[in-house]
């Protein structure tokens, strides 16, 4: 075989490889993607908290399923096996949007769960926020993002959460362990059986997070105290931002 034949053969093989790679990428119907919200979107107040709540448990500092991490700028913008996760200015081409819309077979993110409240599909509004942010340039500030989003407060967020999940056993004169979740003051006070469980600003020393994770082996049935991932994340944010 002469050099010309080798060159033609090499070009044919290269073209075949490109065709195979292109064929392997899943096709998505972008017509099924919810529209971006028609307004300017704040990364700190809206996008980062959304990612934090919906994605960090599987794609954050502790765990990176699929080798993808979206709590850092470098990780969030990386190339995936299905294409670039985020394409600034082109949300319809961003794999992150394809995944949260369930447009790639068996790869809906967050993944479905049989445990209510633990893994919930993003709403059209939330997808619209992500789309608008990407279409507006996907601006992600350099450096760590601290206290992103509106503050989590006891009155608006934590109190209703604890009332729903815990008040049956931890309220009133007969509160178990003398621990009541009725007020912010009673939660910060702790109880006879639990001691002080919230250290404002210090999640590592706040045993309430261990309790709601179902990992406090000092309790007779630790798994019964376990809350879904989203309420756990909200409690953590509340504590980290001062437990106001």
Secondary structure, 3 states (H helix, E strand, C coil): CCHHHHHHHHHHHHHHHHHHHHHHCCCCCHHHCCCCCCCCCCHHHHHHHHHHHHCHHHHCCCCEHHHCCCCCHHHHCCEECCEECCCCCCHHHCHHHHHHCCCCCCCCCCCCCCCCCCCCCCCHHHHHHHHHHHHCCCCCCCCCCCCCCCCCCHHHHHHHHHHHHHCCCCCCCCCHHHCCCCCHHHHHHCECCCECCCCCCCHHHCHHHHHHCCCCCCCCCHHHHCCCHHHHHHHHHHHHCCCC
